[in-house]
Amino acid sequence: MRLATAFAIQPKILTSYYRRAFFPTVNDYARVTMDIGLRYQLEDGCSLAPDVRSVHYDNQTIFSGNRLGVGPRYRIVIKC
């Protein structure tokens, strides 16, 4: 909280998701992560727990799943 006060910053959004990370066995340089269930809520306090205000990042009326229109939505990140 000291840094937040010193820089006059405050929370605006809380993001939550489930992540599965994969690491290579030959080095620690690369990583692949798969995120699912991305949700957000507007935040004006310092809570770290999502609540009933939390909504999906995807617009549920436009997207009904992945490109095939079925199944969960994923975010895949590859870091090298």
Order of alpha helices (4+ residues) and beta strands (2+ residues): alpha-beta-beta-beta-beta
